[in-house]
Amino acid sequence: MQIEKETDVNAVDNESCRAMDFVSERNHTEILEQLLRAGADSK
């Protein structure tokens, strides 16, 4: 998987969940690492 440069990796859905929340709850560590490298907020 490759994250496009213009992708907002900190965007939230209608329940205020971010992609990082979704993948970390499901233990998708490789995707989580990619999100962090793309600038996702770890807070």
Buried (B, 14 or more C-beta within 10 A) or exposed (E): EEBEEEBEBBEEEEEEEBBBEBBBEEEBEEBBEBBEEBEBEEE
